[in-house]
Amino acid sequence: MVMSQPTPEEERGPKRVYANDSIEVYWEPRLCIHVRKCVLGLPKVFDSERRPWVDVDAADPASIAETILDCPTGALHFRRLDGGAQEEPEPETTVEPWPNGPLFVRGHMRILADDGTVLREDTRIALCRCGASRNKPFCDGSHRRIGFDSR
């Protein structure tokens, strides 16, 4: 039997989908560093103590989409099924260093591997700057474990 090499998408791990007739919410656990903007922004939909932790029936699709757009890591995305606005990249790419943490990047990005293959295209990404991530170039929260100090 011949085994093929996993694609970069497969190497990032599973993507979870939570959906109803109006919206699909996609969550990629390997990109989530638990900034908790979703949980704090719309706790009736995003509740890390509940299983499943995303309840797309608990709020209207516009509120869910607005909250997801606040996720700085790109671990959460959505697709509107009700004709509502889809996510668009910011018109200008910005890089914001998070104190003692990653670089939050917004815009239209294409991250390339050493061999030139595309690792990810996204509108929001958290890039490691402490050097300890096991998911490079993406942040995996290791900055907390190693006590990274960006000062």
C-alpha positions as CSV (number, residue, x, y, z in Angstrom):
1,M,0.0,0.0,0.0
2,V,1.3,3.5,-0.9
3,M,0.6,6.2,1.6
4,S,0.5,9.8,0.4
5,Q,2.0,12.7,2.4
6,P,-0.7,14.7,4.2
7,T,-1.5,18.1,2.7
8,P,-0.9,21.2,4.8
9,E,-4.6,21.4,5.4
10,E,-4.7,17.8,6.8
11,E,-1.6,18.5,8.9
12,R,-3.3,21.4,10.6
13,G,-5.9,19.0,12.0
14,P,-9.6,18.7,11.8
15,K,-12.0,21.5,11.1
16,R,-15.2,21.4,13.0
17,V,-18.5,22.8,11.5
18,Y,-21.5,24.0,13.4
19,A,-24.4,24.9,11.2
20,N,-28.1,25.7,10.8
21,D,-30.1,26.9,7.7
22,S,-28.6,30.4,8.0
23,I,-24.9,30.1,8.9
24,E,-22.1,27.7,9.0
25,V,-19.4,28.3,11.6
26,Y,-16.0,26.7,11.1
27,W,-13.5,26.2,13.9
28,E,-9.9,25.0,13.5
29,P,-8.7,24.0,17.0
30,R,-5.0,24.0,16.0
31,L,-5.2,27.7,15.2
32,C,-7.1,28.6,18.4
33,I,-5.0,30.1,21.2
34,H,-8.0,30.9,23.4
35,V,-8.0,34.7,23.2
36,R,-11.7,34.3,24.1
37,K,-13.0,37.2,22.1
38,C,-15.8,34.9,20.9
39,V,-16.7,33.7,24.4
40,L,-16.7,37.2,25.8
41,G,-18.4,38.7,22.8
42,L,-21.3,36.3,22.4
43,P,-21.4,33.9,25.3
44,K,-24.8,32.4,24.5
45,V,-23.3,31.1,21.2
46,F,-19.7,30.5,22.2
47,D,-19.4,28.7,25.6
48,S,-16.2,26.7,26.2
49,E,-17.8,24.9,29.1
50,R,-20.7,23.4,26.9
51,R,-20.5,20.6,24.4
52,P,-20.8,21.3,21.6
53,W,-19.3,24.6,22.5
54,V,-20.8,26.5,19.6
55,D,-24.7,26.9,19.4
56,V,-25.5,28.6,16.1
57,D,-29.2,28.6,17.1
58,A,-28.6,30.9,20.1
59,A,-28.3,34.2,18.2
60,D,-29.0,35.7,14.8
61,P,-26.4,35.0,12.0
62,A,-25.4,38.7,11.8
63,S,-24.4,38.7,15.5
64,I,-22.5,35.4,15.1
65,A,-20.6,36.7,12.0
66,E,-19.7,40.0,13.7
67,T,-18.3,38.1,16.7
68,I,-16.3,35.8,14.5
69,L,-14.8,38.7,12.6
70,D,-13.3,39.8,16.0
71,C,-11.4,36.5,16.3
72,P,-7.7,37.6,15.7
73,T,-6.4,34.1,15.0
74,G,-8.5,32.9,12.1
75,A,-9.5,29.8,14.1
76,L,-13.1,30.8,13.5
77,H,-14.7,31.6,10.2
78,F,-18.3,31.5,8.8
79,R,-20.3,31.2,5.7
80,R,-23.7,32.9,5.5
81,L,-26.4,30.7,4.0
82,D,-29.1,33.3,4.4
83,G,-27.8,35.8,1.8
84,G,-26.0,37.9,4.5
85,A,-22.6,39.4,3.9
86,Q,-19.6,37.0,3.7
87,E,-16.2,37.8,5.2
88,E,-14.0,40.1,3.2
89,P,-10.4,40.8,3.9
90,E,-9.5,44.1,5.3
91,P,-8.5,46.6,2.5
92,E,-5.1,47.1,4.1
93,T,-2.9,44.4,5.7
94,T,-2.1,45.2,9.3
95,V,0.2,43.6,11.8
96,E,-0.5,44.0,15.5
97,P,1.9,42.7,18.1
98,W,0.0,41.3,21.1
99,P,1.9,42.0,24.4
100,N,4.0,38.9,25.3
101,G,2.3,37.0,22.5
102,P,1.9,36.6,18.8
103,L,1.6,38.9,15.8
104,F,-2.0,39.3,14.8
105,V,-2.2,39.9,11.1
106,R,-5.3,41.0,9.2
107,G,-5.8,41.5,5.4
108,H,-5.4,39.1,2.5
109,M,-2.5,36.8,3.3
110,R,-0.9,33.9,1.7
111,I,1.6,32.0,3.9
112,L,4.1,30.0,2.0
113,A,6.2,27.0,3.1
114,D,10.0,26.8,2.5
115,D,9.3,25.0,-0.8
116,G,6.9,27.7,-2.0
117,T,3.7,25.7,-1.5
118,V,0.8,27.6,0.1
119,L,0.4,26.7,3.8
120,R,-2.6,28.9,4.2
121,E,-4.6,31.7,2.7
122,D,-6.6,33.7,5.2
123,T,-7.9,37.1,6.3
124,R,-6.8,36.7,10.0
125,I,-3.8,34.9,11.4
126,A,-1.8,34.8,14.6
127,L,1.9,34.3,13.8
128,C,4.3,33.0,16.4
129,R,7.0,35.4,17.6
130,C,8.3,33.6,20.7
131,G,9.8,30.7,18.6
132,A,8.3,28.0,20.7
133,S,5.2,27.1,18.7
134,R,4.8,23.5,17.6
135,N,2.6,24.8,14.8
136,K,5.0,27.3,13.2
137,P,4.6,29.7,11.6
138,F,1.3,29.9,13.5
139,C,1.0,30.7,17.2
140,D,-0.1,27.7,19.4
141,G,-0.1,29.6,22.7
142,S,3.4,28.4,23.7
143,H,4.3,32.0,24.6
144,R,2.3,31.5,27.8
145,R,4.1,28.2,28.6
146,I,7.6,29.6,28.2
147,G,6.9,33.0,29.8
148,F,7.7,35.0,26.6
149,D,8.3,38.6,27.3
150,S,8.2,40.9,24.3
151,R,9.6,43.9,26.1
